[in-house]
Amino acid sequence: MFLEIVTPEAVLFSSEIDCLVVPGIDGDFQMLDNHAPIVSVLKEGLVKIHIHTQDHIILDDLNGRLEVEKDDDRILSLAINSGTLELNDNKAIILAD
């Protein structure tokens, strides 16, 4: 699946991923390839991005916003205050604050 994370300041992330976990208003939920289309409001929490390998992703500093998990370098975390998510045809877009 393809993921793009956009804030008012910049595009923070844009790449193919294996899995995505987001903080929905009713709790965290996970999306994999071929997930049904969905639109959701996100609350404050961590967006967790599971990537196959870090070889093809260039991580900029992003003011310290995007972090690699300590236990697994294939999981990236991004703290958000709120946002919205749209997933359709294996493309997820997160508009985050």
HURA-V731001 format. One record per helix or strand. SS is the DSSP state (alpha for helix, beta for strand). FROM is the first residue (numbers start at 1). TO is the last residue. If there is no record, write none. Layout:
BEGIN
SS/FROM/TO, SS/FROM/TO
END
This chain:
BEGIN
beta/2/6, beta/11/16, beta/19/24, beta/27/32, beta/38/42, beta/45/50, alpha/62/64, beta/66/68, beta/75/80, beta/83/88, beta/91/96
END
